[in-house]
Amino acid sequence: MSNLSGKSTGSSSSRARGRVFGVPKRCWCGEAVVALISKSDPNPYGRYYRCSFAATNKLRNDEHTFKWVDEALLNEVDALISRNAGLEQQMKELRTERLEFDTMVYEKMEKEVME
């Protein structure tokens, strides 16, 4: 199916109902989002996500979901990097707590042995 959104240039469009972050699953209208390949001259073979209603009805310059696949995947990678950083921080805090706990237990046991 060709890119009929009229938004074949640029990185993506923002929707009237809000900007899509990551890989879109549903359009604001409730329809599923499908992956398509552009056949336009400015973006030949460019992969994009599009509202299935808008794609089926060949709507142009509408406010239904349109997003380039590469931008959507970069959003997903950025989200994973952020999540990973948060998990690494939690692990660091848990290791610190565990070390403090082990130190307390060791000191208590050492004190009992000395008595």
N, CA, C and O atoms as CSV, one atom per row, in Angstrom:
chain,resi,resn,atom,element,x,y,z
A,1,MET,N,N,0.847,-1.170,0.000
A,1,MET,CA,C,0.000,0.000,0.000
A,1,MET,C,C,0.888,1.228,0.000
A,1,MET,O,O,1.937,1.228,0.645
A,2,SER,N,N,0.503,2.244,-0.689
A,2,SER,CA,C,1.338,3.429,-0.792
A,2,SER,C,C,1.112,4.378,0.362
A,2,SER,O,O,0.127,4.284,1.093
A,3,ASN,N,N,2.039,5.285,0.503
A,3,ASN,CA,C,1.939,6.298,1.543
A,3,ASN,C,C,0.979,7.372,1.070
A,3,ASN,O,O,1.341,8.218,0.252
A,4,LEU,N,N,-0.227,7.341,1.573
A,4,LEU,CA,C,-1.244,8.274,1.130
A,4,LEU,C,C,-1.565,9.312,2.184
A,4,LEU,O,O,-2.551,10.039,2.062
A,5,SER,N,N,-0.757,9.387,3.202
A,5,SER,CA,C,-1.061,10.304,4.283
A,5,SER,C,C,-0.743,11.746,3.931
A,5,SER,O,O,-1.230,12.667,4.585
A,6,GLY,N,N,0.061,11.946,2.915
A,6,GLY,CA,C,0.467,13.298,2.570
A,6,GLY,C,C,1.550,13.820,3.491
A,6,GLY,O,O,1.930,14.987,3.404
A,7,LYS,N,N,2.048,12.976,4.367
A,7,LYS,CA,C,3.063,13.381,5.338
A,7,LYS,C,C,4.309,12.547,5.127
A,7,LYS,O,O,4.857,12.003,6.086
A,8,SER,N,N,4.755,12.439,3.923
A,8,SER,CA,C,5.854,11.546,3.620
A,8,SER,C,C,7.215,12.155,3.925
A,8,SER,O,O,8.213,11.436,3.959
A,9,THR,N,N,7.275,13.456,4.145
A,9,THR,CA,C,8.546,14.064,4.494
A,9,THR,C,C,8.536,14.411,5.968
A,9,THR,O,O,7.472,14.563,6.569
A,10,GLY,N,N,9.699,14.535,6.544
A,10,GLY,CA,C,9.780,14.846,7.965
A,10,GLY,C,C,9.832,13.572,8.774
A,10,GLY,O,O,9.680,12.472,8.244
A,11,SER,N,N,10.052,13.739,10.087
A,11,SER,CA,C,10.232,12.561,10.925
A,11,SER,C,C,8.928,11.934,11.348
A,11,SER,O,O,8.836,10.709,11.419
A,12,SER,N,N,7.919,12.725,11.630
A,12,SER,CA,C,6.609,12.187,11.975
A,12,SER,C,C,5.647,13.337,12.145
A,12,SER,O,O,6.033,14.506,12.147
A,13,SER,N,N,4.414,12.989,12.284
A,13,SER,CA,C,3.417,14.011,12.566
A,13,SER,C,C,2.904,13.810,13.971
A,13,SER,O,O,2.922,12.696,14.493
A,14,SER,N,N,2.453,14.866,14.575
A,14,SER,CA,C,1.814,14.690,15.865
A,14,SER,C,C,0.325,14.700,15.633
A,14,SER,O,O,-0.177,15.412,14.763
A,15,ARG,N,N,-0.358,13.930,16.391
A,15,ARG,CA,C,-1.796,13.793,16.220
A,15,ARG,C,C,-2.500,14.902,16.989
A,15,ARG,O,O,-1.957,15.465,17.940
A,16,ALA,N,N,-3.695,15.197,16.563
A,16,ALA,CA,C,-4.500,16.176,17.274
A,16,ALA,C,C,-4.836,15.661,18.668
A,16,ALA,O,O,-5.045,16.453,19.586
A,17,ARG,N,N,-4.889,14.363,18.832
A,17,ARG,CA,C,-5.271,13.753,20.107
A,17,ARG,C,C,-4.064,13.478,20.998
A,17,ARG,O,O,-4.234,12.927,22.085
A,18,GLY,N,N,-2.878,13.832,20.589
A,18,GLY,CA,C,-1.678,13.593,21.390
A,18,GLY,C,C,-0.608,12.887,20.590
A,18,GLY,O,O,-0.897,12.191,19.617
A,19,ARG,N,N,0.612,13.071,21.004
A,19,ARG,CA,C,1.751,12.486,20.301
A,19,ARG,C,C,1.922,11.022,20.684
A,19,ARG,O,O,1.768,10.650,21.847
A,20,VAL,N,N,2.238,10.212,19.707
A,20,VAL,CA,C,2.460,8.787,19.921
A,20,VAL,C,C,3.914,8.583,20.310
A,20,VAL,O,O,4.813,9.087,19.637
A,21,PHE,N,N,4.157,7.842,21.401
A,21,PHE,CA,C,5.517,7.503,21.791
A,21,PHE,C,C,5.710,6.016,21.557
A,21,PHE,O,O,4.870,5.211,21.960
A,22,GLY,N,N,6.803,5.644,20.913
A,22,GLY,CA,C,7.074,4.237,20.646
A,22,GLY,C,C,6.249,3.720,19.481
A,22,GLY,O,O,5.794,4.484,18.629
A,23,VAL,N,N,6.070,2.425,19.463
A,23,VAL,CA,C,5.320,1.780,18.386
A,23,VAL,C,C,3.829,1.922,18.688
A,23,VAL,O,O,3.354,1.430,19.711
A,24,PRO,N,N,3.093,2.590,17.804
A,24,PRO,CA,C,1.662,2.771,18.065
A,24,PRO,C,C,0.897,1.455,17.893
A,24,PRO,O,O,1.193,0.668,16.995
A,25,LYS,N,N,-0.077,1.231,18.753
A,25,LYS,CA,C,-0.901,0.023,18.675
A,25,LYS,C,C,-2.286,0.340,18.118
A,25,LYS,O,O,-2.835,-0.419,17.320
A,26,ARG,N,N,-2.837,1.461,18.546
A,26,ARG,CA,C,-4.162,1.897,18.115
A,26,ARG,C,C,-4.136,3.382,17.824
A,26,ARG,O,O,-3.396,4.147,18.441
A,27,CYS,N,N,-4.960,3.766,16.872
A,27,CYS,CA,C,-5.140,5.179,16.548
A,27,CYS,C,C,-6.085,5.778,17.589
A,27,CYS,O,O,-6.789,5.043,18.281
A,28,TRP,N,N,-6.104,7.076,17.701
A,28,TRP,CA,C,-7.024,7.737,18.628
A,28,TRP,C,C,-8.479,7.431,18.287
A,28,TRP,O,O,-9.351,7.530,19.150
A,29,CYS,N,N,-8.749,7.059,17.029
A,29,CYS,CA,C,-10.123,6.749,16.611
A,29,CYS,C,C,-10.547,5.343,17.032
A,29,CYS,O,O,-11.713,4.978,16.882
A,30,GLY,N,N,-9.608,4.550,17.560
A,30,GLY,CA,C,-9.921,3.202,18.015
A,30,GLY,C,C,-9.524,2.108,17.051
A,30,GLY,O,O,-9.532,0.933,17.416
A,31,GLU,N,N,-9.181,2.466,15.840
A,31,GLU,CA,C,-8.778,1.474,14.839
A,31,GLU,C,C,-7.355,0.986,15.110
A,31,GLU,O,O,-6.545,1.684,15.719
A,32,ALA,N,N,-7.076,-0.216,14.648
A,32,ALA,CA,C,-5.729,-0.771,14.768
A,32,ALA,C,C,-4.765,0.009,13.876
A,32,ALA,O,O,-5.171,0.680,12.927
A,33,VAL,N,N,-3.499,-0.095,14.202
A,33,VAL,CA,C,-2.452,0.529,13.396
A,33,VAL,C,C,-1.752,-0.574,12.621
A,33,VAL,O,O,-1.447,-1.630,13.175
A,34,VAL,N,N,-1.498,-0.332,11.343
A,34,VAL,CA,C,-0.842,-1.325,10.492
A,34,VAL,C,C,0.513,-0.796,10.025
A,34,VAL,O,O,0.724,0.414,9.945
A,35,ALA,N,N,1.417,-1.706,9.722
A,35,ALA,CA,C,2.729,-1.346,9.187
A,35,ALA,C,C,2.647,-1.397,7.663
A,35,ALA,O,O,2.183,-2.380,7.086
A,36,LEU,N,N,3.101,-0.330,7.030
A,36,LEU,CA,C,3.042,-0.228,5.570
A,36,LEU,C,C,4.401,0.191,5.023
A,36,LEU,O,O,5.306,0.544,5.779
A,37,ILE,N,N,4.528,0.148,3.707
A,37,ILE,CA,C,5.761,0.558,3.032
A,37,ILE,C,C,5.427,1.671,2.059
A,37,ILE,O,O,4.518,1.546,1.239
A,38,SER,N,N,6.171,2.759,2.159
A,38,SER,CA,C,5.944,3.916,1.305
A,38,SER,C,C,6.414,3.641,-0.113
A,38,SER,O,O,7.435,2.992,-0.344
A,39,LYS,N,N,5.637,4.154,-1.050
A,39,LYS,CA,C,6.019,4.082,-2.456
A,39,LYS,C,C,6.176,5.489,-3.034
A,39,LYS,O,O,6.222,5.674,-4.250
A,40,SER,N,N,6.256,6.464,-2.146
A,40,SER,CA,C,6.377,7.852,-2.597
A,40,SER,C,C,7.799,8.131,-3.074
A,40,SER,O,O,8.738,7.442,-2.675
A,41,ASP,N,N,7.954,9.128,-3.917
A,41,ASP,CA,C,9.278,9.499,-4.420
A,41,ASP,C,C,10.209,9.999,-3.308
A,41,ASP,O,O,11.382,9.626,-3.301
A,42,PRO,N,N,9.732,10.833,-2.362
A,42,PRO,CA,C,10.640,11.308,-1.314
A,42,PRO,C,C,11.098,10.211,-0.354
A,42,PRO,O,O,12.190,10.302,0.207
A,43,ASN,N,N,10.271,9.168,-0.155
A,43,ASN,CA,C,10.603,8.117,0.811
A,43,ASN,C,C,10.319,6.726,0.247
A,43,ASN,O,O,9.494,5.998,0.799
A,44,PRO,N,N,10.985,6.348,-0.836
A,44,PRO,CA,C,10.693,5.026,-1.402
A,44,PRO,C,C,11.090,3.914,-0.432
A,44,PRO,O,O,12.184,3.928,0.133
A,45,TYR,N,N,10.199,2.969,-0.251
A,45,TYR,CA,C,10.404,1.798,0.600
A,45,TYR,C,C,10.553,2.139,2.082
A,45,TYR,O,O,10.993,1.299,2.866
A,46,GLY,N,N,10.191,3.365,2.472
A,46,GLY,CA,C,10.226,3.734,3.890
A,46,GLY,C,C,9.081,3.042,4.626
A,46,GLY,O,O,7.930,3.104,4.193
A,47,ARG,N,N,9.397,2.393,5.727
A,47,ARG,CA,C,8.364,1.697,6.499
A,47,ARG,C,C,7.729,2.665,7.485
A,47,ARG,O,O,8.415,3.487,8.093
A,48,TYR,N,N,6.414,2.560,7.637
A,48,TYR,CA,C,5.697,3.447,8.560
A,48,TYR,C,C,4.479,2.744,9.148
A,48,TYR,O,O,4.009,1.733,8.626
A,49,TYR,N,N,3.980,3.306,10.251
A,49,TYR,CA,C,2.757,2.827,10.874
A,49,TYR,C,C,1.647,3.792,10.515
A,49,TYR,O,O,1.847,5.005,10.467
A,50,ARG,N,N,0.469,3.230,10.263
A,50,ARG,CA,C,-0.657,4.058,9.826
A,50,ARG,C,C,-1.954,3.499,10.385
A,50,ARG,O,O,-2.108,2.284,10.510
A,51,CYS,N,N,-2.874,4.368,10.716
A,51,CYS,CA,C,-4.214,3.966,11.134
A,51,CYS,C,C,-4.834,3.150,10.002
A,51,CYS,O,O,-4.835,3.584,8.850
A,52,SER,N,N,-5.358,1.975,10.325
A,52,SER,CA,C,-5.912,1.113,9.270
A,52,SER,C,C,-7.127,1.755,8.601
A,52,SER,O,O,-7.338,1.563,7.404
A,53,PHE,N,N,-7.921,2.507,9.348
A,53,PHE,CA,C,-9.071,3.200,8.759
A,53,PHE,C,C,-8.610,4.225,7.733
A,53,PHE,O,O,-9.135,4.282,6.621
A,54,ALA,N,N,-7.626,5.032,8.111
A,54,ALA,CA,C,-7.116,6.066,7.208
A,54,ALA,C,C,-6.454,5.441,5.985
A,54,ALA,O,O,-6.602,5.947,4.873
A,55,ALA,N,N,-5.721,4.340,6.185
A,55,ALA,CA,C,-5.056,3.681,5.063
A,55,ALA,C,C,-6.073,3.047,4.117
A,55,ALA,O,O,-5.951,3.175,2.898
A,56,THR,N,N,-7.064,2.371,4.665
A,56,THR,CA,C,-8.088,1.713,3.845
A,56,THR,C,C,-8.893,2.725,3.036
A,56,THR,O,O,-9.223,2.485,1.874
A,57,ASN,N,N,-9.202,3.846,3.658
A,57,ASN,CA,C,-10.012,4.870,2.996
A,57,ASN,C,C,-9.169,5.901,2.252
A,57,ASN,O,O,-9.690,6.887,1.730
A,58,LYS,N,N,-7.860,5.658,2.210
A,58,LYS,CA,C,-6.921,6.513,1.476
A,58,LYS,C,C,-7.074,7.995,1.852
A,58,LYS,O,O,-7.114,8.874,0.992
A,59,LEU,N,N,-7.159,8.237,3.164
A,59,LEU,CA,C,-7.267,9.611,3.647
A,59,LEU,C,C,-5.927,10.315,3.505
A,59,LEU,O,O,-4.875,9.697,3.669
A,60,ARG,N,N,-5.965,11.585,3.206
A,60,ARG,CA,C,-4.753,12.392,3.065
A,60,ARG,C,C,-4.817,13.567,4.024
A,60,ARG,O,O,-5.887,14.124,4.272
A,61,ASN,N,N,-3.664,13.940,4.561
A,61,ASN,CA,C,-3.555,15.096,5.449
A,61,ASN,C,C,-4.578,15.058,6.578
A,61,ASN,O,O,-5.164,16.083,6.927
A,62,ASP,N,N,-4.786,13.890,7.138
A,62,ASP,CA,C,-5.735,13.735,8.232
A,62,ASP,C,C,-4.979,13.731,9.559
A,62,ASP,O,O,-3.761,13.907,9.585
A,63,GLU,N,N,-5.693,13.535,10.638
A,63,GLU,CA,C,-5.072,13.533,11.961
A,63,GLU,C,C,-4.963,12.131,12.543
A,63,GLU,O,O,-4.714,11.974,13.738
A,64,HIS,N,N,-5.148,11.115,11.716
A,64,HIS,CA,C,-5.014,9.741,12.187
A,64,HIS,C,C,-3.533,9.383,12.329
A,64,HIS,O,O,-2.663,10.056,11.777
A,65,THR,N,N,-3.270,8.328,13.065
A,65,THR,CA,C,-1.896,7.944,13.387
A,65,THR,C,C,-1.044,7.705,12.144
A,65,THR,O,O,-1.428,6.983,11.224
A,66,PHE,N,N,0.119,8.336,12.157
A,66,PHE,CA,C,1.162,8.118,11.150
A,66,PHE,C,C,2.495,8.274,11.870
A,66,PHE,O,O,2.739,9.286,12.527
A,67,LYS,N,N,3.350,7.273,11.745
A,67,LYS,CA,C,4.671,7.366,12.368
A,67,LYS,C,C,5.650,6.478,11.621
A,67,LYS,O,O,5.338,5.335,11.284
A,68,TRP,N,N,6.823,7.008,11.369
A,68,TRP,CA,C,7.872,6.224,10.715
A,68,TRP,C,C,8.329,5.128,11.659
A,68,TRP,O,O,8.442,5.353,12.864
A,69,VAL,N,N,8.594,3.946,11.125
A,69,VAL,CA,C,9.012,2.806,11.930
A,69,VAL,C,C,10.336,3.087,12.628
A,69,VAL,O,O,10.487,2.763,13.806
A,70,ASP,N,N,11.300,3.684,11.925
A,70,ASP,CA,C,12.603,3.924,12.555
A,70,ASP,C,C,12.481,4.862,13.756
A,70,ASP,O,O,13.164,4.664,14.761
A,71,GLU,N,N,11.632,5.868,13.669
A,71,GLU,CA,C,11.435,6.774,14.806
A,71,GLU,C,C,10.757,6.034,15.964
A,71,GLU,O,O,11.131,6.216,17.123
A,72,ALA,N,N,9.768,5.205,15.653
A,72,ALA,CA,C,9.064,4.445,16.687
A,72,ALA,C,C,10.027,3.508,17.414
A,72,ALA,O,O,9.986,3.392,18.639
A,73,LEU,N,N,10.887,2.846,16.655
A,73,LEU,CA,C,11.840,1.919,17.269
A,73,LEU,C,C,12.886,2.654,18.096
A,73,LEU,O,O,13.311,2.151,19.136
A,74,LEU,N,N,13.307,3.832,17.654
A,74,LEU,CA,C,14.231,4.630,18.460
A,74,LEU,C,C,13.579,5.048,19.772
A,74,LEU,O,O,14.235,5.058,20.814
A,75,ASN,N,N,12.285,5.396,19.730
A,75,ASN,CA,C,11.551,5.698,20.964
A,75,ASN,C,C,11.578,4.510,21.912
A,75,ASN,O,O,11.801,4.672,23.111
A,76,GLU,N,N,11.350,3.316,21.375
A,76,GLU,CA,C,11.348,2.105,22.195
A,76,GLU,C,C,12.722,1.862,22.813
A,76,GLU,O,O,12.822,1.508,23.988
A,77,VAL,N,N,13.781,2.050,22.024
A,77,VAL,CA,C,15.141,1.868,22.537
A,77,VAL,C,C,15.429,2.882,23.639
A,77,VAL,O,O,15.993,2.525,24.674
A,78,ASP,N,N,15.050,4.136,23.431
A,78,ASP,CA,C,15.250,5.164,24.462
A,78,ASP,C,C,14.520,4.797,25.754
A,78,ASP,O,O,15.057,4.982,26.846
A,79,ALA,N,N,13.301,4.279,25.629
A,79,ALA,CA,C,12.540,3.874,26.814
A,79,ALA,C,C,13.235,2.727,27.539
A,79,ALA,O,O,13.282,2.706,28.769
A,80,LEU,N,N,13.776,1.770,26.778
A,80,LEU,CA,C,14.479,0.643,27.386
A,80,LEU,C,C,15.770,1.096,28.069
A,80,LEU,O,O,16.122,0.590,29.135
A,81,ILE,N,N,16.468,2.043,27.460
A,81,ILE,CA,C,17.694,2.574,28.077
A,81,ILE,C,C,17.358,3.234,29.405
A,81,ILE,O,O,18.053,3.033,30.401
A,82,SER,N,N,16.293,4.021,29.415
A,82,SER,CA,C,15.868,4.693,30.637
A,82,SER,C,C,15.457,3.681,31.706
A,82,SER,O,O,15.829,3.805,32.873
A,83,ARG,N,N,14.688,2.682,31.288
A,83,ARG,CA,C,14.251,1.655,32.239
A,83,ARG,C,C,15.445,0.888,32.791
A,83,ARG,O,O,15.501,0.591,33.984
A,84,ASN,N,N,16.397,0.569,31.923
A,84,ASN,CA,C,17.595,-0.155,32.339
A,84,ASN,C,C,18.394,0.661,33.346
A,84,ASN,O,O,18.904,0.111,34.322
A,85,ALA,N,N,18.509,1.964,33.119
A,85,ALA,CA,C,19.234,2.826,34.056
A,85,ALA,C,C,18.553,2.807,35.423
A,85,ALA,O,O,19.223,2.771,36.456
A,86,GLY,N,N,17.227,2.831,35.425
A,86,GLY,CA,C,16.488,2.761,36.691
A,86,GLY,C,C,16.718,1.444,37.405
A,86,GLY,O,O,16.894,1.417,38.623
A,87,LEU,N,N,16.717,0.348,36.652
A,87,LEU,CA,C,16.955,-0.964,37.250
A,87,LEU,C,C,18.387,-1.077,37.783
A,87,LEU,O,O,18.610,-1.668,38.840
A,88,GLU,N,N,19.340,-0.521,37.069
A,88,GLU,CA,C,20.726,-0.539,37.537
A,88,GLU,C,C,20.854,0.238,38.845
A,88,GLU,O,O,21.580,-0.185,39.745
A,89,GLN,N,N,20.162,1.360,38.959
A,89,GLN,CA,C,20.193,2.156,40.188
A,89,GLN,C,C,19.569,1.367,41.338
A,89,GLN,O,O,20.095,1.380,42.451
A,90,GLN,N,N,18.465,0.687,41.084
A,90,GLN,CA,C,17.836,-0.130,42.125
A,90,GLN,C,C,18.770,-1.248,42.579
A,90,GLN,O,O,18.870,-1.532,43.772
A,91,MET,N,N,19.454,-1.884,41.625
A,91,MET,CA,C,20.399,-2.948,41.984
A,91,MET,C,C,21.541,-2.403,42.829
A,91,MET,O,O,21.972,-3.048,43.785
A,92,LYS,N,N,22.028,-1.231,42.484
A,92,LYS,CA,C,23.102,-0.608,43.257
A,92,LYS,C,C,22.647,-0.346,44.691
A,92,LYS,O,O,23.382,-0.606,45.644
A,93,GLU,N,N,21.429,0.170,44.829
A,93,GLU,CA,C,20.892,0.447,46.163
A,93,GLU,C,C,20.704,-0.844,46.952
A,93,GLU,O,O,20.994,-0.881,48.148
A,94,LEU,N,N,20.225,-1.902,46.303
A,94,LEU,CA,C,20.050,-3.187,46.982
A,94,LEU,C,C,21.386,-3.774,47.418
A,94,LEU,O,O,21.494,-4.337,48.508
A,95,ARG,N,N,22.393,-3.645,46.577
A,95,ARG,CA,C,23.728,-4.145,46.951
A,95,ARG,C,C,24.267,-3.396,48.158
A,95,ARG,O,O,24.866,-3.992,49.053
A,96,THR,N,N,24.051,-2.082,48.178
A,96,THR,CA,C,24.510,-1.263,49.300
A,96,THR,C,C,23.782,-1.674,50.577
A,96,THR,O,O,24.404,-1.829,51.628
A,97,GLU,N,N,22.457,-1.851,50.484
A,97,GLU,CA,C,21.684,-2.284,51.647
A,97,GLU,C,C,22.148,-3.654,52.120
A,97,GLU,O,O,22.264,-3.886,53.323
A,98,ARG,N,N,22.412,-4.555,51.195
A,98,ARG,CA,C,22.860,-5.906,51.550
A,98,ARG,C,C,24.223,-5.854,52.238
A,98,ARG,O,O,24.454,-6.563,53.217
A,99,LEU,N,N,25.112,-5.025,51.732
A,99,LEU,CA,C,26.429,-4.891,52.339
A,99,LEU,C,C,26.308,-4.337,53.759
A,99,LEU,O,O,26.977,-4.813,54.676
A,100,GLU,N,N,25.455,-3.333,53.932
A,100,GLU,CA,C,25.244,-2.767,55.270
A,100,GLU,C,C,24.663,-3.816,56.215
A,100,GLU,O,O,25.079,-3.904,57.370
A,101,PHE,N,N,23.715,-4.603,55.741
A,101,PHE,CA,C,23.111,-5.653,56.546
A,101,PHE,C,C,24.144,-6.708,56.920
A,101,PHE,O,O,24.239,-7.109,58.080
A,102,ASP,N,N,24.922,-7.158,55.929
A,102,ASP,CA,C,25.960,-8.160,56.195
A,102,ASP,C,C,26.974,-7.640,57.203
A,102,ASP,O,O,27.432,-8.395,58.061
A,103,THR,N,N,27.330,-6.369,57.114
A,103,THR,CA,C,28.271,-5.760,58.045
A,103,THR,C,C,27.694,-5.755,59.456
A,103,THR,O,O,28.401,-6.063,60.416
A,104,MET,N,N,26.408,-5.405,59.588
A,104,MET,CA,C,25.760,-5.401,60.905
A,104,MET,C,C,25.748,-6.805,61.503
A,104,MET,O,O,26.052,-6.981,62.683
A,105,VAL,N,N,25.399,-7.799,60.696
A,105,VAL,CA,C,25.349,-9.179,61.174
A,105,VAL,C,C,26.737,-9.629,61.598
A,105,VAL,O,O,26.887,-10.253,62.649
A,106,TYR,N,N,27.742,-9.329,60.810
A,106,TYR,CA,C,29.117,-9.718,61.125
A,106,TYR,C,C,29.563,-9.080,62.430
A,106,TYR,O,O,30.153,-9.741,63.284
A,107,GLU,N,N,29.277,-7.782,62.582
A,107,GLU,CA,C,29.686,-7.073,63.804
A,107,GLU,C,C,28.970,-7.641,65.031
A,107,GLU,O,O,29.573,-7.772,66.096
A,108,LYS,N,N,27.687,-7.977,64.884
A,108,LYS,CA,C,26.931,-8.544,65.992
A,108,LYS,C,C,27.480,-9.905,66.367
A,108,LYS,O,O,27.645,-10.209,67.549
A,109,MET,N,N,27.766,-10.733,65.359
A,109,MET,CA,C,28.318,-12.065,65.632
A,109,MET,C,C,29.701,-11.950,66.270
A,109,MET,O,O,30.032,-12.706,67.184
A,110,GLU,N,N,30.495,-11.015,65.794
A,110,GLU,CA,C,31.839,-10.814,66.348
A,110,GLU,C,C,31.751,-10.375,67.800
A,110,GLU,O,O,32.550,-10.800,68.633
A,111,LYS,N,N,30.784,-9.530,68.099
A,111,LYS,CA,C,30.589,-9.035,69.458
A,111,LYS,C,C,30.160,-10.168,70.374
A,111,LYS,O,O,30.626,-10.249,71.510
A,112,GLU,N,N,29.266,-11.060,69.896
A,112,GLU,CA,C,28.807,-12.188,70.700
A,112,GLU,C,C,29.936,-13.172,70.956
A,112,GLU,O,O,30.032,-13.748,72.039
A,113,VAL,N,N,30.782,-13.361,69.969
A,113,VAL,CA,C,31.909,-14.291,70.129
A,113,VAL,C,C,32.889,-13.750,71.157
A,113,VAL,O,O,33.465,-14.511,71.936
A,114,MET,N,N,33.079,-12.434,71.158
A,114,MET,CA,C,34.044,-11.811,72.084
A,114,MET,C,C,33.539,-11.849,73.519
A,114,MET,O,O,34.353,-11.798,74.441
A,115,GLU,N,N,32.236,-11.937,73.747
A,115,GLU,CA,C,31.691,-11.911,75.103
A,115,GLU,C,C,31.819,-13.194,75.796
A,115,GLU,O,O,31.401,-13.318,76.948
